[in-house]
Amino acid sequence: MTNGCDLPKLALLVLVLLHWTSDVVGIKCFQCSSQQNDSGCAELGDIQVSHTTNSLAALLEEKNRVEKALSYYKDCEDSFGGKEPFCRKMQQTIYARNNLRVVIRSCGWNNDSRDCYHFENKGHAETVCQCFEDGCNAAPRVTRGVFLVLVALLTSTWLR
């Protein structure tokens, strides 16, 4: 008798929490390209969960957004040529392709003296920003606190 508790779901939840809260020595960045992946890379957005959310549909929608964002969240290689990695977000507009907007989120190893810079030429415009904390190249970023609130809300819904 399980007292209404779904053990496989609970086990999965525990594994996700252990993975998310484990200490990692290297930096983790969102790594994707809106030109290579689906549009989810360009659309990483604010994941907000209200403490009063009671709609299962709203919770599941947020869960799907979190899962999509986490699929791009990966460890960077420890070093490249002796340089420590950081996170980078590039936004490009390619004029020759009907102003195609491309977003690239990646790890970087050659940093600039500026946090963000913009340049433009005949073919495209590009804004590049760099940051030095886990997951900082999502704009805005998914925070561990928001993730844990979401997991708690989903758990309470699942285990009812």
Secondary structure as the mmCIF struct_conf table of DSSP 4:
data_model
#
loop_
_struct_conf.conf_type_id
_struct_conf.id
_struct_conf.beg_label_comp_id
_struct_conf.beg_label_asym_id
_struct_conf.beg_label_seq_id
_struct_conf.end_label_comp_id
_struct_conf.end_label_asym_id
_struct_conf.end_label_seq_id
TURN_TY1_P TURN_TY1_P1 ASN A 3 GLY A 4
HELX_RH_AL_P HELX_RH_AL_P1 LEU A 7 THR A 21
BEND BEND1 SER A 22 SER A 22
BEND BEND2 VAL A 25 GLY A 26
STRN STRN1 LYS A 28 PHE A 30
STRN STRN2 CYS A 32 SER A 33
TURN_TY1_P TURN_TY1_P2 SER A 34 GLN A 36
BEND BEND3 ASN A 37 ASN A 37
HELX_RH_3T_P HELX_RH_3T_P1 SER A 39 CYS A 41
TURN_TY1_P TURN_TY1_P3 ALA A 42 GLU A 43
TURN_TY1_P TURN_TY1_P4 HIS A 51 THR A 52
HELX_RH_AL_P HELX_RH_AL_P2 LEU A 56 TYR A 72
STRN STRN3 TYR A 73 ASP A 75
HELX_LH_PP_P HELX_LH_PP_P1 CYS A 76 GLU A 77
BEND BEND4 ASP A 78 ASP A 78
STRN STRN4 PHE A 80 PHE A 80
TURN_TY1_P TURN_TY1_P5 GLY A 81 GLY A 82
STRN STRN5 LYS A 83 LYS A 83
HELX_LH_PP_P HELX_LH_PP_P2 GLU A 84 PRO A 85
STRN STRN6 PHE A 86 ILE A 94
HELX_RH_3T_P HELX_RH_3T_P2 TYR A 95 ARG A 97
TURN_TY1_P TURN_TY1_P6 ASN A 98 ASN A 98
BEND BEND5 ASN A 99 ASN A 99
STRN STRN7 LEU A 100 GLY A 108
BEND BEND6 TRP A 109 ASN A 110
BEND BEND7 SER A 113 ASP A 115
STRN STRN8 CYS A 116 GLU A 120
BEND BEND8 LYS A 122 GLY A 123
STRN STRN9 HIS A 124 CYS A 131
BEND BEND9 GLU A 133 GLU A 133
TURN_TY1_P TURN_TY1_P7 ASP A 134 ASN A 137
BEND BEND10 ALA A 138 PRO A 140
HELX_LH_PP_P HELX_LH_PP_P3 ARG A 141 THR A 143
HELX_RH_AL_P HELX_RH_AL_P3 ARG A 144 TRP A 158
TURN_TY1_P TURN_TY1_P8 LEU A 159 LEU A 159
#
